[in-house]
């Protein structure tokens, strides 16, 4: 398998957990899109606005997130996202699913 294939697989795996990552970040504090991108980048998950905004909209439409507008000293108002109670409940279920997945992989890798 060449390096391009490996990078493609890694990219797909990261995309697969992106929704989980977003909810995890917003559990700690509300954030606007650029902050989310920065946090994801710190964690070595590179995502662009064109990927993030549709995902945030989908999570909002599912009732997992809410948002509020806040004035900014640097430019236009910012849309701050936060978890709803439903989003918190879904995050707890995702935590369980992640732990189960890790346990399964550990069994298979032995």
N, C-alpha and C positions, 0 to 999 in steps of 0.2 A: 504494500500500500504506500503510495507516495505522500509527500508532505501536504499537498493540496487536499487530498482525500481526508487526511487526518484533521486538518484545519476545518474542513467542511463539517465533519462529524462533531467536532468540538463546538462549532458555531450552532449547529442544530440542537445540541444538548443545552447550551446556554439559553437559546430561544425558548426551549421547552420549559424552563424554570423562571422565565422572565416575569410572568404574572405573580408567582410566588415571591420573587424578589421585591417587586413593587409593594405588595401588601406588607412584607416584612419591614421595609423601610418606613412606610407610612404608619406602621404600628407605633414606632418610636416618636415620631413627630410629623406634623403636617409639612408639606413641601410643595414647591411649584416644579414644573417640568424640568427646568434647567438644573435644579438641585437634585432631582431624581437621576438625571443623566450623569451628573457629577458623582453621586454615590455609587451608581452602577459602574462607572468608569474606575473608581477607586477599587472596586471589587473585581476588576478586570473583565467586566461584562460591557462590551462596547455596543451602545445602542444609539440610534439617531432619532431625531424628533419625528421623522416620517414613520418610524416604527412605534415610538412611544405614544404619540397622541391618539391613534386609533385604539390602542390597548387601554389607555386611560378612559376613553369614551365608552368602550365596551364594558369595563369594570364599573363605571358610573351607571350605565344603563342596566346592569345586573344588580344594582343596589349595593355594591361593595364599597363604593367611594362616594363621597360628596365633595363639593368644593365651595370656596368663597373667594370673592375678588378682594384684593388688598392693594392699596396705593403703594407705589414704589418711588423711592427717591431717585432711582436711575431708570427712567423710561416709563412705559405704560404700566397700568395696573397689572398685577400678577394673579393668576388663578392658583390658589393653594388647595391641594387635595388632602383629604383625610379619610380614615376608615370609618365606615358606619358600623353599627352593631352587627349587621349581617356580614360585613367584610371581616370583622374580628372573628366571627364564628367560622367563616370559610377558611381564614388563616389557621385557626386551630386544627381544622380538618386536614389542611395541607401539611401542617407540621406532622400529624400522625402518618399521613401517606408518605411523606419524605422519609421518616424514620423506618417505616416498613420497607420502602424501596432500598434504603441503605443496608438494612439487615438482610434482605434478599440477595443483594449484590455481594455482601460479605460471605454469605453461605455459598454462593455460586463460585466465588473466587478462591475458596479454600481447596 
